[in-house]
Amino acid sequence: MVHGDGVPEKVAWVLVRDGLVLVTRSHGRDRFYLPGGHREPGESDGETLVREIDEELRAAIDPGSMVHFGTFEIGEGHPEHDPFRMMCYTADHRGELIPSREIAEKA
């Protein structure tokens, strides 16, 4: 979804365990990223995170435990991406993290 200023926005999950950060890699890509994705029209950040993590990792995010970690922007001139904004949240989850759909692997 695009924000009012025209910058596409994504919602991402920051999961840190034993000093390591969870990242995922999509099929056909070489780089790892924080799991999450774009908002559907009318979705809140919480709804987006719950849906995306269920789709990508088959885990259930507890929306009541979500804490805003930070908002980060990739601006003009990045060699691999158009500009975008990423709202990052920590949150508790239930279920084993199993790569699904477009996710090839987790690390």
N, C-alpha and C positions, 0 to 999 in steps of 0.2 A: 504494500500500500504506500502511497505517496503522501507526505505531509503537506500542509498548506504552502510551504516554501518550495515545493517541487522536488525535495530530496526523498528518494525511496527510503523506507524504514524497515528494519528487521528487529525481531525480538529474539534474544539469545539467552541460553541457560549457562550459568557459571557453576560448575560442580567441582569442588576441590576436596580431594581425599588423600590423606597421607602426604600432603605437599605437592600433589600432582593435579593438573587440571584436565578434565575430560574434554576431548576433542573428537570430531568425527570427520570422515572423508566420504564424499559422494562418489558413486560409480563414475568412472571416466575422468576423475580429477586426481591430481598429484598432491594437493595441499590439504591440510587438516584445518577445520574451523570449529568454532563453538557451535553446538547444536542449536537449532531454532530455525526461524524463517520469517517470511512476510505475513503481515496481518491480512485477513480476509476483510472485506467491507463490513464495518460495524463492530468488529471484534475489539475487545480491550487487550492490553498487553497480557494480562493473565489468561484470558481465553486463548490467545494465540500461543502462548507458551505451553499450555496444557495440550492443545491440539497437536502442535508441532512435535513435542517430545513423545506423545503417544504414537504419532505416525512414524517418526524416525527411529525411536528406541524402544517402543512398546512398553514404556513406563508411565506411571500416573503421577503427575506433578500435583502437590498439595498447594492450591492457589493461596490458601491462608498463610502459608509459610514464606511466600515470595517477599524478597527484600531487594530493592533497587541497588545494584552493584555500581552502575555507572552508565553514562551514555557517551558513545564514542562515534566520531565522524571520520569518514574517509573523504577527503576533498578532491577537488579538481587536480588532474595531473598524475594521479596514481597510474602506473603503467599497466596494471592488470584489472582495474575496476573503475566503473563510473562512480561518481560520488554516491554515498549512502550513509545512513545513520543507524547505529545499532544500540538498542536499549537492552542492557544486560541485567539479569536477575539471578540471585541465588534462590534456591527453593528445595524443600524436602521432596522425596519421591518414594513411591512404592513400586516394587517389581524389579526384576533383573533387567539390566540394560542390554537389549538385544537389537543389533542393527537391523533395520527394516526399510522397505521401499527404496528410496534413492540412496540410502546410506550403505556403503560397502564395508566400512569398518570403523571401530572406535579405538581410541588409544588414551 
